[in-house]
Amino acid sequence: MSRRFVLLPGLDGTGLLFDNFLRAAPADVQLDVCALPHDPVDYAGLAMHLAPRLDLSPATVLLAESFSGPLAIMLAEAHAVGGLVLCNSFVEPPRSRALRVLARPWLFRRPPPVAFIRRFLVGREAPDALVARVRSVIASVPPTVPAGRLKTALSVSVSARLARCAAPVLYLRGTADRVVSEASVDAVFSAAANQVSVVKLAAPHLLLQVEPEAAWRAIDAATA
């Protein structure tokens, strides 16, 4: 029987940046990419909007990247799922001054600089094609949307919800992540220590895009 994964994207919300990860997927998995609507931008509203559309069941694993981690936790608390995979995500507001600065729509009116994308998202060694793809996808989203999502992320608290989730949790941690700190990983582990396993990979914030094969090896080991 094929395993079903529902993929919830990061701040851009489009799901378009999962390309490399989808290509690297094992043959025995079913992958459903869930793009986030532009409105609402808050987690509770997103959960209410998406839950009826996702066909969640104990045969489903929710895989959430960065911004979508709290959303996946809300969905898993309310619906029985087979597992949670959190990739460079958080259960309490990320401790990042850079994120607070970015929560302004005008900063998203132009594609982010290449230097910013390499430093904070994909790393210095990432192919130029990936950098260009990330810039293009971010620029395709109305500026008010990522800014609003950042404000939501900077006020979220789902530790108690995670503690109530019955599903096992795999946390994929990029050791070169400059966006989400180790304190965020510690908070996830503190909230649900009995059911969380952490796999650390030498990767930046966009771990699934930069190291898709390594990510799948970790996921296979945890969910097969």
ZADO-1210 file (C-alpha; in nm, 4 decimals, padded with zeros to 6 digits):
<atoms>
<atom x="00.0000" y="00.0000" z="00.0000" code="MET" pos="1"/>
<atom x="00.1353" y="00.3434" z="-00.0903" code="SER" pos="2"/>
<atom x="00.1961" y="00.5943" z="00.1841" code="ARG" pos="3"/>
<atom x="00.0156" y="00.9276" z="00.1559" code="ARG" pos="4"/>
<atom x="00.1863" y="01.2533" z="00.2409" code="PHE" pos="5"/>
<atom x="00.0146" y="01.5920" z="00.2454" code="VAL" pos="6"/>
<atom x="00.2767" y="01.8624" z="00.1899" code="LEU" pos="7"/>
<atom x="00.2173" y="02.2027" z="00.3487" code="LEU" pos="8"/>
<atom x="00.4497" y="02.4750" z="00.2151" code="PRO" pos="9"/>
<atom x="00.6519" y="02.7471" z="00.3808" code="GLY" pos="10"/>
<atom x="00.5917" y="03.1202" z="00.3850" code="LEU" pos="11"/>
<atom x="00.5241" y="03.1561" z="00.0114" code="ASP" pos="12"/>
<atom x="00.2341" y="02.9116" z="00.0462" code="GLY" pos="13"/>
<atom x="00.2382" y="02.8116" z="-00.3201" code="THR" pos="14"/>
<atom x="00.3853" y="02.4626" z="-00.2971" code="GLY" pos="15"/>
<atom x="00.5896" y="02.5409" z="-00.6091" code="LEU" pos="16"/>
<atom x="00.9195" y="02.5063" z="-00.4246" code="LEU" pos="17"/>
<atom x="00.8611" y="02.1367" z="-00.3581" code="PHE" pos="18"/>
<atom x="00.9766" y="02.0461" z="-00.7128" code="ASP" pos="19"/>
<atom x="01.3124" y="01.8908" z="-00.6154" code="ASN" pos="20"/>
<atom x="01.1579" y="01.7102" z="-00.3221" code="PHE" pos="21"/>
<atom x="00.8790" y="01.5638" z="-00.5369" code="LEU" pos="22"/>
<atom x="01.1265" y="01.4389" z="-00.7974" code="ARG" pos="23"/>
<atom x="01.3309" y="01.2638" z="-00.5278" code="ALA" pos="24"/>
<atom x="01.0300" y="01.0849" z="-00.3727" code="ALA" pos="25"/>
<atom x="01.0214" y="00.7048" z="-00.3469" code="PRO" pos="26"/>
<atom x="00.7938" y="00.5276" z="-00.5918" code="ALA" pos="27"/>
<atom x="00.5623" y="00.3948" z="-00.3207" code="ASP" pos="28"/>
<atom x="00.4368" y="00.7286" z="-00.1882" code="VAL" pos="29"/>
<atom x="00.1340" y="00.9360" z="-00.2793" code="GLN" pos="30"/>
<atom x="00.2088" y="01.3078" z="-00.2601" code="LEU" pos="31"/>
<atom x="-00.0570" y="01.5758" z="-00.2308" code="ASP" pos="32"/>
<atom x="00.0749" y="01.9331" z="-00.2324" code="VAL" pos="33"/>
<atom x="-00.1597" y="02.1726" z="-00.0544" code="CYS" pos="34"/>
<atom x="-00.1215" y="02.5346" z="-00.1629" code="ALA" pos="35"/>
<atom x="-00.2321" y="02.7822" z="00.1009" code="LEU" pos="36"/>
<atom x="-00.5030" y="03.0368" z="00.0192" code="PRO" pos="37"/>
<atom x="-00.4033" y="03.4037" z="00.0305" code="HIS" pos="38"/>
<atom x="-00.6812" y="03.4677" z="00.2795" code="ASP" pos="39"/>
<atom x="-00.7003" y="03.3924" z="00.5680" code="PRO" pos="40"/>
<atom x="-00.3394" y="03.4267" z="00.6771" code="VAL" pos="41"/>
<atom x="-00.3845" y="03.3248" z="01.0429" code="ASP" pos="42"/>
<atom x="-00.3366" y="02.9622" z="01.1457" code="TYR" pos="43"/>
<atom x="-00.6825" y="02.9009" z="01.2881" code="ALA" pos="44"/>
<atom x="-00.8481" y="03.0315" z="00.9730" code="GLY" pos="45"/>
<atom x="-00.6203" y="02.8261" z="00.7506" code="LEU" pos="46"/>
<atom x="-00.6929" y="02.5091" z="00.9482" code="ALA" pos="47"/>
<atom x="-01.0677" y="02.5607" z="00.9220" code="MET" pos="48"/>
<atom x="-01.0406" y="02.6316" z="00.5494" code="HIS" pos="49"/>
<atom x="-00.8191" y="02.3366" z="00.4634" code="LEU" pos="50"/>
<atom x="-00.9375" y="02.0553" z="00.6896" code="ALA" pos="51"/>
<atom x="-01.2479" y="01.9620" z="00.4829" code="PRO" pos="52"/>
<atom x="-01.0368" y="01.9497" z="00.1668" code="ARG" pos="53"/>
<atom x="-00.7489" y="01.7317" z="00.2849" code="LEU" pos="54"/>
<atom x="-00.9188" y="01.3965" z="00.3556" code="ASP" pos="55"/>
<atom x="-00.7072" y="01.3425" z="00.6674" code="LEU" pos="56"/>
<atom x="-00.6917" y="00.9908" z="00.8126" code="SER" pos="57"/>
<atom x="-00.4550" y="00.7599" z="01.0046" code="PRO" pos="58"/>
<atom x="-00.3059" y="00.6724" z="00.6638" code="ALA" pos="59"/>
<atom x="-00.1954" y="01.0349" z="00.6116" code="THR" pos="60"/>
<atom x="00.1354" y="01.1894" z="00.7132" code="VAL" pos="61"/>
<atom x="00.1382" y="01.5693" z="00.7312" code="LEU" pos="62"/>
<atom x="00.4699" y="01.7163" z="00.6165" code="LEU" pos="63"/>
<atom x="00.5021" y="02.0838" z="00.7044" code="ALA" pos="64"/>
<atom x="00.7762" y="02.3212" z="00.6042" code="GLU" pos="65"/>
<atom x="00.8688" y="02.6190" z="00.8234" code="SER" pos="66"/>
<atom x="00.5615" y="02.8479" z="00.8438" code="PHE" pos="67"/>
<atom x="00.3181" y="02.5569" z="00.8088" code="SER" pos="68"/>
<atom x="00.4374" y="02.3645" z="01.1151" code="GLY" pos="69"/>
<atom x="00.1808" y="02.5192" z="01.3528" code="PRO" pos="70"/>
<atom x="-00.0889" y="02.4650" z="01.0894" code="LEU" pos="71"/>
<atom x="-00.0029" y="02.0945" z="01.0638" code="ALA" pos="72"/>
<atom x="-00.0104" y="02.0642" z="01.4419" code="ILE" pos="73"/>
<atom x="-00.3571" y="02.2226" z="01.4587" code="MET" pos="74"/>
<atom x="-00.4801" y="01.9809" z="01.1918" code="LEU" pos="75"/>
<atom x="-00.3227" y="01.6801" z="01.3660" code="ALA" pos="76"/>
<atom x="-00.4763" y="01.7741" z="01.6984" code="GLU" pos="77"/>
<atom x="-00.8244" y="01.7818" z="01.5474" code="ALA" pos="78"/>
<atom x="-00.7915" y="01.4860" z="01.3086" code="HIS" pos="79"/>
<atom x="-00.6265" y="01.1474" z="01.3569" code="ALA" pos="80"/>
<atom x="-00.3225" y="01.1290" z="01.1260" code="VAL" pos="81"/>
<atom x="-00.0448" y="00.8760" z="01.0919" code="GLY" pos="82"/>
<atom x="00.2395" y="01.1145" z="01.1610" code="GLY" pos="83"/>
<atom x="00.3848" y="01.4647" z="01.1476" code="LEU" pos="84"/>
<atom x="00.7043" y="01.5714" z="00.9735" code="VAL" pos="85"/>
<atom x="00.8155" y="01.9212" z="01.0723" code="LEU" pos="86"/>
<atom x="01.0947" y="02.0737" z="00.8655" code="CYS" pos="87"/>
<atom x="01.2786" y="02.3686" z="01.0219" code="ASN" pos="88"/>
<atom x="00.9565" y="02.4752" z="01.1906" code="SER" pos="89"/>
<atom x="00.8408" y="02.5944" z="01.5321" code="PHE" pos="90"/>
<atom x="00.5679" y="02.5758" z="01.7956" code="VAL" pos="91"/>
<atom x="00.6431" y="02.9112" z="01.9592" code="GLU" pos="92"/>
<atom x="00.7365" y="03.2409" z="01.7881" code="PRO" pos="93"/>
<atom x="01.0802" y="03.2140" z="01.6241" code="PRO" pos="94"/>
<atom x="01.3380" y="03.4260" z="01.8014" code="ARG" pos="95"/>
<atom x="01.4549" y="03.6170" z="01.4978" code="SER" pos="96"/>
<atom x="01.4992" y="03.9911" z="01.4696" code="ARG" pos="97"/>
<atom x="01.5249" y="03.9532" z="01.0907" code="ALA" pos="98"/>
<atom x="01.1743" y="03.8036" z="01.0725" code="LEU" pos="99"/>
<atom x="01.0277" y="04.0922" z="01.2703" code="ARG" pos="100"/>
<atom x="01.1874" y="04.3375" z="01.0293" code="VAL" pos="101"/>
<atom x="01.0475" y="04.1467" z="00.7298" code="LEU" pos="102"/>
<atom x="00.6852" y="04.1608" z="00.8517" code="ALA" pos="103"/>
<atom x="00.6204" y="04.4669" z="00.6358" code="ARG" pos="104"/>
<atom x="00.4442" y="04.4382" z="00.2966" code="PRO" pos="105"/>
<atom x="00.6643" y="04.6946" z="00.1212" code="TRP" pos="106"/>
<atom x="00.9678" y="04.4706" z="00.1701" code="LEU" pos="107"/>
<atom x="00.8042" y="04.2068" z="-00.0519" code="PHE" pos="108"/>
<atom x="00.7222" y="04.4393" z="-00.3432" code="ARG" pos="109"/>
<atom x="01.0374" y="04.3319" z="-00.5258" code="ARG" pos="110"/>
<atom x="01.2081" y="03.9920" z="-00.5511" code="PRO" pos="111"/>
<atom x="01.4461" y="03.9452" z="-00.2576" code="PRO" pos="112"/>
<atom x="01.8147" y="04.0014" z="-00.3354" code="PRO" pos="113"/>
<atom x="02.0227" y="03.7012" z="-00.4388" code="VAL" pos="114"/>
<atom x="02.2538" y="03.7581" z="-00.1419" code="ALA" pos="115"/>
<atom x="01.9581" y="03.7390" z="00.0989" code="PHE" pos="116"/>
<atom x="01.8313" y="03.4138" z="-00.0519" code="ILE" pos="117"/>
<atom x="02.1719" y="03.2500" z="-00.0350" code="ARG" pos="118"/>
<atom x="02.2455" y="03.3672" z="00.3201" code="ARG" pos="119"/>
<atom x="01.9109" y="03.2874" z="00.4798" code="PHE" pos="120"/>
<atom x="01.7338" y="03.0300" z="00.2623" code="LEU" pos="121"/>
<atom x="01.9437" y="02.8075" z="00.0337" code="VAL" pos="122"/>
<atom x="02.3091" y="02.8487" z="00.1279" code="GLY" pos="123"/>
<atom x="02.6106" y="02.9799" z="-00.0604" code="ARG" pos="124"/>
<atom x="02.6607" y="02.6648" z="-00.2686" code="GLU" pos="125"/>
<atom x="02.3056" y="02.6370" z="-00.4031" code="ALA" pos="126"/>
<atom x="02.2705" y="02.6262" z="-00.7831" code="PRO" pos="127"/>
<atom x="02.1835" y="02.9535" z="-00.9521" code="ASP" pos="128"/>
<atom x="01.8689" y="02.7891" z="-01.0905" code="ALA" pos="129"/>
<atom x="01.7380" y="02.7212" z="-00.7389" code="LEU" pos="130"/>
<atom x="01.8113" y="03.0785" z="-00.6299" code="VAL" pos="131"/>
<atom x="01.6236" y="03.2110" z="-00.9324" code="ALA" pos="132"/>
<atom x="01.3324" y="02.9756" z="-00.8648" code="ARG" pos="133"/>
<atom x="01.3019" y="03.0897" z="-00.5032" code="VAL" pos="134"/>
<atom x="01.3134" y="03.4569" z="-00.6066" code="ARG" pos="135"/>
<atom x="01.0469" y="03.4021" z="-00.8712" code="SER" pos="136"/>
<atom x="00.8097" y="03.2134" z="-00.6425" code="VAL" pos="137"/>
<atom x="00.8378" y="03.4672" z="-00.3608" code="ILE" pos="138"/>
<atom x="00.7759" y="03.7510" z="-00.6075" code="ALA" pos="139"/>
<atom x="00.4615" y="03.5763" z="-00.7367" code="SER" pos="140"/>
<atom x="00.2798" y="03.6186" z="-00.4037" code="VAL" pos="141"/>
<atom x="00.1023" y="03.9472" z="-00.3189" code="PRO" pos="142"/>
<atom x="00.3246" y="04.1376" z="-00.0706" code="PRO" pos="143"/>
<atom x="00.0574" y="04.1583" z="00.1997" code="THR" pos="144"/>
<atom x="00.0367" y="03.7781" z="00.2199" code="VAL" pos="145"/>
<atom x="00.3903" y="03.6838" z="00.3350" code="PRO" pos="146"/>
<atom x="00.4008" y="03.9904" z="00.5594" code="ALA" pos="147"/>
<atom x="00.0733" y="03.8874" z="00.7213" code="GLY" pos="148"/>
<atom x="00.1915" y="03.5295" z="00.7622" code="ARG" pos="149"/>
<atom x="00.5092" y="03.6493" z="00.9302" code="LEU" pos="150"/>
<atom x="00.3060" y="03.8496" z="01.1822" code="LYS" pos="151"/>
<atom x="00.0984" y="03.5393" z="01.2508" code="THR" pos="152"/>
<atom x="00.4069" y="03.3233" z="01.2970" code="ALA" pos="153"/>
<atom x="00.5571" y="03.5756" z="01.5372" code="LEU" pos="154"/>
<atom x="00.2596" y="03.5439" z="01.7721" code="SER" pos="155"/>
<atom x="00.1780" y="03.1732" z="01.7453" code="VAL" pos="156"/>
<atom x="00.1801" y="02.9244" z="02.0328" code="SER" pos="157"/>
<atom x="00.0878" y="02.5622" z="01.9657" code="VAL" pos="158"/>
<atom x="00.3020" y="02.3797" z="02.2223" code="SER" pos="159"/>
<atom x="-00.0050" y="02.2672" z="02.4165" code="ALA" pos="160"/>
<atom x="-00.1698" y="02.1478" z="02.0958" code="ARG" pos="161"/>
<atom x="00.1361" y="01.9434" z="02.0019" code="LEU" pos="162"/>
<atom x="00.1400" y="01.7869" z="02.3476" code="ALA" pos="163"/>
<atom x="-00.2151" y="01.6649" z="02.2834" code="ARG" pos="164"/>
<atom x="-00.1361" y="01.5121" z="01.9432" code="CYS" pos="165"/>
<atom x="-00.1163" y="01.1348" z="01.9394" code="ALA" pos="166"/>
<atom x="00.0789" y="01.1125" z="01.6130" code="ALA" pos="167"/>
<atom x="00.4555" y="01.0516" z="01.6153" code="PRO" pos="168"/>
<atom x="00.6654" y="01.3504" z="01.5099" code="VAL" pos="169"/>
<atom x="00.9804" y="01.3660" z="01.2999" code="LEU" pos="170"/>
<atom x="01.1661" y="01.6964" z="01.3105" code="TYR" pos="171"/>
<atom x="01.4058" y="01.7571" z="01.0207" code="LEU" pos="172"/>
<atom x="01.6641" y="02.0105" z="01.1298" code="ARG" pos="173"/>
<atom x="01.8992" y="02.1941" z="00.8957" code="GLY" pos="174"/>
<atom x="02.2146" y="02.2613" z="01.0935" code="THR" pos="175"/>
<atom x="02.2897" y="02.5657" z="00.8746" code="ALA" pos="176"/>
<atom x="01.9437" y="02.7192" z="00.9199" code="ASP" pos="177"/>
<atom x="01.9737" y="03.0960" z="00.9776" code="ARG" pos="178"/>
<atom x="01.5995" y="03.1567" z="01.0131" code="VAL" pos="179"/>
<atom x="01.4731" y="02.9161" z="01.2798" code="VAL" pos="180"/>
<atom x="01.6973" y="02.8828" z="01.5841" code="SER" pos="181"/>
<atom x="01.7855" y="02.5839" z="01.7994" code="GLU" pos="182"/>
<atom x="01.5513" y="02.7265" z="02.0622" code="ALA" pos="183"/>
<atom x="01.2625" y="02.6425" z="01.8296" code="SER" pos="184"/>
<atom x="01.3793" y="02.2822" z="01.8053" code="VAL" pos="185"/>
<atom x="01.4084" y="02.2641" z="02.1834" code="ASP" pos="186"/>
<atom x="01.0524" y="02.3959" z="02.2190" code="ALA" pos="187"/>
<atom x="00.9166" y="02.1230" z="01.9913" code="VAL" pos="188"/>
<atom x="01.1002" y="01.8557" z="02.1877" code="PHE" pos="189"/>
<atom x="00.9841" y="01.9991" z="02.5195" code="SER" pos="190"/>
<atom x="00.6222" y="02.0006" z="02.4063" code="ALA" pos="191"/>
<atom x="00.6159" y="01.6368" z="02.2957" code="ALA" pos="192"/>
<atom x="00.9394" y="01.4707" z="02.4023" code="ALA" pos="193"/>
<atom x="00.7887" y="01.1213" z="02.4154" code="ASN" pos="194"/>
<atom x="00.6934" y="01.1227" z="02.0491" code="GLN" pos="195"/>
<atom x="00.9519" y="01.3414" z="01.8749" code="VAL" pos="196"/>
<atom x="01.2604" y="01.2238" z="01.6901" code="SER" pos="197"/>
<atom x="01.5041" y="01.4788" z="01.5519" code="VAL" pos="198"/>
<atom x="01.7209" y="01.4194" z="01.2455" code="VAL" pos="199"/>
<atom x="01.9873" y="01.6795" z="01.1759" code="LYS" pos="200"/>
<atom x="02.1075" y="01.7374" z="00.8213" code="LEU" pos="201"/>
<atom x="02.3804" y="01.9665" z="00.6913" code="ALA" pos="202"/>
<atom x="02.1384" y="02.1983" z="00.5152" code="ALA" pos="203"/>
<atom x="02.0021" y="02.5561" z="00.5242" code="PRO" pos="204"/>
<atom x="01.6469" y="02.6689" z="00.5965" code="HIS" pos="205"/>
<atom x="01.5073" y="02.5340" z="00.2682" code="LEU" pos="206"/>
<atom x="01.6248" y="02.1866" z="00.3541" code="LEU" pos="207"/>
<atom x="01.3786" y="01.9977" z="00.1338" code="LEU" pos="208"/>
<atom x="01.4883" y="02.1961" z="-00.1708" code="GLN" pos="209"/>
<atom x="01.8626" y="02.1668" z="-00.1112" code="VAL" pos="210"/>
<atom x="01.8879" y="01.8120" z="00.0285" code="GLU" pos="211"/>
<atom x="01.5769" y="01.6271" z="-00.0975" code="PRO" pos="212"/>
<atom x="01.7372" y="01.2813" z="-00.1125" code="GLU" pos="213"/>
<atom x="01.8743" y="01.3046" z="00.2427" code="ALA" pos="214"/>
<atom x="01.5367" y="01.4299" z="00.3634" code="ALA" pos="215"/>
<atom x="01.3588" y="01.1331" z="00.2069" code="TRP" pos="216"/>
<atom x="01.6033" y="00.8874" z="00.3638" code="ARG" pos="217"/>
<atom x="01.5216" y="01.0304" z="00.7058" code="ALA" pos="218"/>
<atom x="01.1479" y="01.0292" z="00.6358" code="ILE" pos="219"/>
<atom x="01.1585" y="00.6720" z="00.5034" code="ASP" pos="220"/>
<atom x="01.3352" y="00.5525" z="00.8162" code="ALA" pos="221"/>
<atom x="01.0747" y="00.7183" z="01.0384" code="ALA" pos="222"/>
<atom x="00.7538" y="00.6385" z="00.8497" code="THR" pos="223"/>
<atom x="00.8072" y="00.3151" z="00.6540" code="ALA" pos="224"/>
</atoms>
